[in-house]
Amino acid sequence: MKATQQLHDPGQSLWLDNITRELLTNGTLGGYISELSVTGLTFNPTILDHAK
């Protein structure tokens, strides 16, 4: 069992502090969710304002 699954099973939420367009469009985020039990994302809105 992966360490991330061991954290997730008793109720620990695993979050990424990073969002990129590529992460969302190439399937990486889906892999993180299904394979690493990632349950949330956060970001710096100032950086998002400057994204193209």
RANORGI-V208129 format. One record per residue. N is the residue number from 1. SS is DSSP state (A for helix, B for strand, O for the rest). PHI is phi in degrees with one decimal (* if undefined). D_FIRST is the distance of its C-alpha to the first C-alpha in Angstrom with 2 decimals. Layout:
N:SS:PHI:D_FIRST
N:SS:PHI:D_FIRST
This chain:
1:O:*:0.00
2:O:-70.1:3.79
3:A:-59.4:6.52
4:A:-66.5:8.37
5:A:-68.5:6.57
6:A:-63.7:6.94
7:A:-73.5:10.41
8:A:-68.1:11.14
9:A:-55.8:10.65
10:O:-83.3:13.52
11:O:111.9:15.59
12:O:-74.2:15.37
13:O:-87.2:16.75
14:B:-106.3:15.74
15:B:-120.1:18.91
16:B:-97.7:20.25
17:O:-104.4:23.68
18:O:-165.9:24.85
19:O:-132.7:26.30
20:O:-130.3:28.06
21:A:-59.2:29.78
22:A:-60.7:27.88
23:A:-56.9:24.48
24:A:-79.0:25.82
25:A:-96.6:27.63
26:O:-100.7:25.60
27:O:91.5:22.39
28:A:-61.6:20.34
29:A:-61.1:19.98
30:A:-58.9:18.86
31:A:-64.9:16.09
32:A:-61.3:15.04
33:A:-68.2:15.17
34:A:-77.0:13.34
35:A:-96.6:10.70
36:A:-118.4:10.41
37:O:63.1:11.52
38:B:-66.0:14.83
39:B:-118.8:17.36
40:B:-161.7:20.56
41:B:-134.6:22.88
42:O:-140.2:25.83
43:O:-157.5:28.67
44:O:-96.0:32.04
45:A:-61.1:34.71
46:A:-64.0:37.28
47:A:-64.9:35.33
48:A:-62.5:34.92
49:A:-59.3:38.70
50:O:-93.1:39.35
51:O:-72.3:37.02
52:O:-102.4:38.88
